Amino acid sequence: MATARSSRFAAAAALVLIGVTAGCSAANPITTTRPYAASDGVRLELGSSLTAENLLIITAAEGEPGALIGGLTNRGDAALVVSVAADGAQEATVRVPAGATVLLGTDEDDPLTLDAVAVPPGGVLPVTISTPEGGSEQLSIPVLDGTLTEYATLVPTADPS
């Protein structure tokens, strides 16, 4: 008789434990199932085709040249023309082929170099990203310097001419 009672108690306790632990994941969804910025930069989904990942600006100091780095991914079936306009800088465009990712800041001829960054490292710079298909959105993109070794080689220098 005692064995049957303890078996029922153990079964009831196990059901309560399962219910309690299942409730934790219901109240706290797993964050890795949602898109998030996995680096120092910010992310953006614009329209149904464009995703911008890990966008940040690297500069030596306020007023110095800066480089926008990150990635633009076109999930659509047609090429996209992405416009990028940073506060106080000339608008630049980047063509992103269908189904492709374009990495910004990896080419010396990168069209997304700012002549002068209007905020110091540690601040954020307003940048508008737009496509004809997806509209536009303004982001506050973090500005960093070369203090971290992974960014040290990406700091642009002023043109000596």
C-alpha angles and dihedrals in degrees: 000000000000091000093055091048093050090047091053090047091051091048092049091048091050091051091050091049092050091049093049095048093044089053091059093063092044092055094039111040117207106267096209090069089067124069113256140166104268096188141039091287134074132253134220137187111204119187117324097304114041128074121176115197134194096353114182139147122236120203139151094231145331110301092022126110116280137197126217109220131183137081137287116204124193110205092178135094097245133056117266130215107213119198120205121192118180122195107276095002135103115265115256130196130213126194112220114192120225112280093005140114123223115202114215123214096025097099126068088220091053108153090212098077115125118217092217130002110225096211133051124251108281092042132093128244123211109239127177118212119191145167127189089240101043104034121226140295132188118226132189101230118198117243117217135175133215095275091109110068093228089063100036095095093046098062107113120224128220116266106256093217 
